Amino acid sequence: MTVDEIKALLIAKVGEGVVIAEETPGLQSVLTIQPDKIVDVMRELRDNPLTYFDFLACLSGIDHGPEIGKFSVVYNLTSIPYQTQLTLKVMKDHTDRSFENLPVFLSVNEVYRTADWHEREAYDLVGIYFEGHPDLRRILLPDDWEGFPLRKDYKNAEYYKGIKID
Amino acid sequence: MVLNMGPQHPSTHGVLRLELITDGEIVKEAIPHMGYLHRCFEKHAESLTYQQTIPFTDRMDYLASMNNSHAWVMGVERMLGIDNDIPKRVEYIRVLVCELNRISSHLIALGTYGIDIGAFTPFLWCFRDREHITSMLEWASGSRLLYNYIWIGGLFYDLPVGFEERCLEFVTYFKPKLKELNQLLTDNQIFISRTANVGVLPIDVAINYGCSGPVLRGSGVKWDLRRIDNYSAYPELEFDIPVGKGEMGSVGDCWDRYKVRVDEITESLKMIEQCSNRLLTDLKRTPDFDPRAKLPRKIIPKAQEYYMRAESPRGELGFYFVADGKTEIPQRVKSRGPSFNNLSVISELSKGVMIADLIAILGSIDIVLGEVDR
């Protein structure tokens, strides 16, 4: 299926306004999805016999920096029977950089189990909260680590538990 | 009882801690804890140029550095739009060294898997044969484990004189050794009893957990990115994709995953033979051949996002690039290590198994912790 067909399918199945934007001039086509609809979209793409995107290859959390004030999550889907690839993206405005108020996205853990660890990683390093994740805690860093290292305004910690970090 | 396995258990090939909730000898639940090795690859990549990051990709999966840098380099080349200008000789050399590296990586996997099960000799034999590959790659790149040999737009250096002939010699030397190894380990009744019907991974679970490489193929899915994406010189080579058939038990058990690796070594040997022969005949070394001729002066891809995937020995290795089009430094790089996803299935596989079987299951997944933590 081409990207236009997938787009039409999603609008027919999930509802009008589900695809916000489309990037096709690059090497891979990207569909930007309305953030509240991402779980429905993924379930549709996984179960529909026309698309059958059964393999979530990669999930990346992206911080666009304090000037732009946006966070996004990118999903790279693969269909093993059809040998096709599709990139989905959700984006939210979020200017608050504090730890108390994290950007919130929906968890796709119930659609693809592999999202479990990837979402924990995005939470750990970029500081994105995934609503509906069963076990959202840090995965690579210690539980008491302060800050999210892959944020653009992250200042390297000097001390960890009184130990100087070089 | 709660048991801690690791962080320094020999079967974890690095530092991984498994928290086991046990009832007698039965594992009720296994919870992996990682992050002991986290060396911030993605953070480093945000402050270094595309070219400077290649050594860091080598350190991710340190047993298959060539495959890692190959994936990274191909992604950058495709973003720059120069992937079709790479000389054929360079592509063939890349595939040659990548397949050599794949064999050496699989030899470690098989040898240490023998140790996990309790067989010591296969480990020594595998390391003896791997030594030939390591010294050959050292001859080509100057380093034994972290090569930094494949560069954007070319190679660090042309192959040393006589390398292709030595590759062919290695293939003739290694084929009977592989037969011996099969007699010693693959067809060994003790080994089969320990691995067959243990840790059976059904296809749907494997796909749902994002498993790839020999773990996915062991479950019977014919999915190899070298054939699916047809990158580099792979479309011109002849090779098969081995899948698990359940010869010794059910499809997708530990023995199947092990056997897929053994069969992949045979396929890689075929590829090395074909590459060396072509490099010796119609892609001969010429005095004016410069492997760095296509090296771009400034590596500034236009503003775009691109997901590059390639088949490393452990499965689908992916890099998600976000380029802003202004600098030589990527704005964001996310790397998808195959071991990361393959390891996540361990809690599913280890429900209700014996502790000793858990070692067999963990070893059959063949993780490299440098790639899990990155």
Interface residues (C-beta under 8 A of the other chain):
Chain A: G26 L27 Q28 V30 D54 F55 L56 A57 C58 S60 G61 I62 D63 V74 N76 I80 Q83 Q85 T87 Y112 R113 T114 D116 W117 L125 R138 I139 L140 L141 P142 P149 L150
Chain B: M34 G35 H38 C40 E42 K43 E46 R78 M79 I207 N208 Y209 G210 V221 W223 I228 Q304 E305 Y306 Y307 R309 E316 G318 Y320 V322 R332 K334 R336 F340 N341 S344 D373
